[in-house]
Amino acid sequence: MRVALGIEYAGTAYNGWQRQETGIGIQTLVERAISEVADETVATVCAGRTDAGVHAIAQVVHFDSCADRTRRGWMLGVNGKLPDSINVTWAARVDSQFSARFSATSRTYRYVILNRLARSALMRHRAWWVHEPLDEQAMQQAANHLQGEHDFSAFRAAACRASTPVRNLSRLQVSRSGELIALSVTGNAFLQHMVRNITGTLVAVGKGDADPDWVRIVLDSRDRTRAGVAAPPHGLTLVDVEYPERFSIPRMTGPAARPQSDRIRL
């Protein structure tokens, strides 16, 4: 049977989702836990390969297994073998045609910035501290140039192996709630470091170092050296993955999972 799991994790201590030759990838720990519960070796496919230090509240994986376990059995069994920083939030049997990666129609990431003079001890692993005042309205004006389908080569990591740099961003919203600024980005797929590179570029606009229209020039240049710095990974979280209704995949609920919410949750 094919089983899908919803997974949340704090990525601070890990070298990203993917299995690693050196360091610890979250995938390794998840597969090890599932394999123990299934009493057989299991390999997973995920919705999005998050980088080192990046978090998730809505990662989705699927795997095939001969083991007959209830949804409760998968959840409690796997969680009992995972560290506290990784957690299964739901389990479901799915159609054999379902793929956590290829069946996804959209993915949403949220990047959180702490914009105040003092740094934070509590949010140091969950938000990028920027002490210079940021103009979130100018950042939104700049972000508007990036919505839609474009060649995002200017926001692509040098090591990115994607076959094409063309991606479609259906939503890129900048919102402020007190000292917190959040970028909510929804797209069909993302290039390596794409959201972090976009965030760093928008922050340059927010600081007043560049005009909002500069972002359009950067986009059209297709030159990574023209864009801003890459924002650090710890402010980024995968918050939603959407699938066609026919697969009946559970989705996160509550304010933390709704990217359209004006409230910013860490």
Steps between C-alpha positions, in 0.01 A plus 500: 500500500602863461494718811532878528615686811485864603821605674606808693855571609734759641788489255757677715708194588485331161673523161168536319239244406700280264724209599856621553842340452619720787277645769143397576213540254144490633409242235746252651336518843147483359579198282673325787196550725251387234712195419500392864122528520453323166763237581644549151722752321297800383592788266306827498417764241436853631307802375794740532868457586562767762852634558710477815341706779162531325184392685168342398152472642351338190757271339338202326667168423383173351641148516402148398483220755365149542436571869136520607474779758215731595539874461530524876760225495714680241478833682570381852752237391709734286483789747618269775824447308564861395675780691283775644596737217327280237136397522239320289174698507276267295508172306280378215480217250513646150448392142799334334504786249562759770845660521590739779724683252342476157132513601543831685339795324651769722732556792497793741797626699503771763809705583493693830711808575539653845528873431608683815812645658549218754566141405288218646619204704173313443468552124865465403430169320166601348539853360762714327589795721531821295556802724474766227143632449325325210226645280270204443287695251801559276586131538150408382530731200824325410347156560223574252757484218572137585147363495403287201710276278860612446854383448637521857867447414588818694367335817647155447787342693810424297473132596133470401440195281147581381454435129336839445510831691140583406260501794153641564438698820126534551542703817774706665370702794693715744323575829596657831371426849681722746870417491451198273496508121396187309541411135247237390592346165287249309623337181477186292863419592816677617864515399774440753529800738236683292288626791807598702649690205170677436477592869850646506420706191175633646675590825745716299197687367347522848819660633486762225814374326308456175174605335216245470532508120860380534365152573354484150840589357661224707238248387546587132879482530488128593827571682532380860775753571255785441263391779526546876667272752344167593298532818609254772313168500361509853223748415346269240220247556305275261142572611272339241494249214186468288385195304202419275188419703478147361795395718327617823829616653453664842617860527621699795230701674510805721660846467855366476414313181300771323736717294219749433472576872615844612623348825861389493569180692845352552 
